Amino acid sequence: MIAATRKRVWWMIVPALVLLVGFLVLPYASIVVMSLRTADTRAVYGDGFTLSHYAQIVTDPFIWGIVGRSLRMGLTVTVVTLLLGYPVAYHLANLRSRWASMLYIFVISPLLVGMVVRTFAWMIILSNNGVINGALKSLGVIERPILLLNTPLGVTIALIHVFLPFVILPLLGNLQAISPDLAAAGRSLGASRLRTFVKVTLPLSLPGIQAGAILVFVLSISAYVTPAMLGGTKGRTMSVLVVQYLVDSFRWPAGAALAIFMSAITLAIIVVYLRLTARAMRRLP
């Protein structure tokens, strides 16, 4: 009986394993192999294998500069979206009115519009004659327009808008799972609302913070459309550089090596972050 049950469970996970191998393992394996092939001007790659692409990446200060810019941008977007998204998620989790469904729609509304359309809208907003500079000029704050387009700042602002729902939704699910009786018990023992939040709600919401931060960080440093359209040369990220290697320069092995290099750095950061947050959650009462 037990053996038959285990057999049925195994067959149930076969479709997921097929999708995982077909759409994750095999593509990554092909990229790794591609990154080890020699360059060839007459074909996508040559016949031999080499580690020279990785050696060039590690010793190139230009690439390290773009890596640092990508990581700084991803970290900034993650921190700001957490600071902006947590109050929204907390309010929605405690909201008990007919306007709750309307606020949910506002939260997910950026996801209802295509990435290219949203990026074009931000191009208009961030331009020298755009909404931001126009408002600042009319208020007398500035005389000359602030350069926001084709800068890392402009890309960061747009990415915060794009990925804010990806922080709010995991946090919302986590906060809704916390029993209101816990906070009520804390207040009944004499704790203030702020102390109850810091000692009870915030620690219990760490899983939602962890999930939202990882999701936004990975999406931010791997974003292509927004940095490509808003960043210019000053806001170029690793994703844009990889595409330039593959499409513009037709350097497929070098582009694959760049992609693997950035993936390895991202994975290392996520592993460290998971260990730190897991250690913090183990200390919870």
Helices and strands as residue ranges (DSSP letters): H 2-20, I 21-25, H 26-35, H 52-58, H 61-94, H 100-108, G 109-112, H 115-126, H 131-138, H 152-177, H 180-188, H 193-196, I 197-201, H 202-204, H 206-222, H 225-230, H 238-243, I 244-248, H 252-282
